């Protein structure tokens, strides 16, 4: 198998690092330690350990920063392009930090017919997010899309964390998100 040589600068550039993904040196060292602990569970570095290691790192760090992907690549003796490819292929992995609140947009058939595409586009504009799986600049909200939430009679549906909101429209969404913003300010 021919591999492409990718260094952490390329990965960081691909992820748009420098803003939300830039890390202080002490945080980089902490991530490396977390990766090293996850890797130590495997006596022999094998490709079959890749996904479990990535899962463990993400569960501790909250996402997979470029330094983690590079460290896993070194341990498993895999091309960085392969590790990056797996991390971007599987929906379970995040390459950017998650916001305080997770907004889930249902994209099932009933929600699609009910306008979930318009809801998704509105949310991205309202939160100034460039892609439907990204985090707002204030790190308060992350958007994700799912196949179905399972409450089709309420279409279109949006969840914020575990709270389900049905028959949403831009006016309702503004009110819902302003409540979460207010509650977050009160927590501080």
Secondary structure as UniProt FT lines:
FT   HELIX           8..15
FT   TURN            16..18
FT   TURN            20..21
FT   HELIX           25..40
FT   HELIX           47..49
FT   HELIX           50..61
FT   HELIX           66..76
FT   HELIX           80..89
FT   TURN            91..92
FT   STRAND          101..106
FT   HELIX           109..114
FT   HELIX           116..127
FT   TURN            132..133
FT   TURN            137..138
FT   STRAND          141..146
FT   HELIX           152..154
FT   STRAND          158..160
FT   TURN            161..162
FT   STRAND          163..165
FT   HELIX           170..187
//
